[in-house]
Amino acid sequence: MLRSLQTITMEKSRALLLFFFLLFLASPFPAASVEKELKEAAPARGLGNSNTAVYIVTFNPVEGLDKESLHIETLSSILGSAEAAKKALIYSYKYAVHGFAARLTPEQAAELAKLPGVLSVMLSRTFSLHHTGMLNLHGMGDF
């Protein structure tokens, strides 16, 4: 009796684990929505130029300064004004890395890379997850 009770409990545990795993796989990931927001926000911010792309810029750590102000000041030196810098700035990284994401032309990105204290200027890329189609087998559709 005890043995069969343990078997039933183990089977329920496996079924629950499988359910939550499939639920995790089916959930929409935030990265896809961030890319969509960036594309929608570009024309509204006056950044609809098809020659621009999102670049991630990293710096040597600087203590004691407001990071976002420093990012706007740095972008202003390339873009010509604080207003243009605020429009181009997408995100200021403040914790794990010192840097920002901004919409720039390739020429502006190259000019930014030459500034002292700039560690790297990388074109932002979006990666998508690939799956085997198991969701279709379970009637969950293609996400």
Secondary structure, DSSP 8 states (H G I E B T S, - for coil): -HHHHHHHHHHHHHHHHHHHHHHHHHS--HHHHHHHHHHHHHHHTT---TT-EEEEEEE---TTS-HHHHHHHHHHHHHSSHHHHHHHEEEEE-SSSSEEEEEE-HHHHHHHHTSTTEEEEEE---------SHHHHTT----
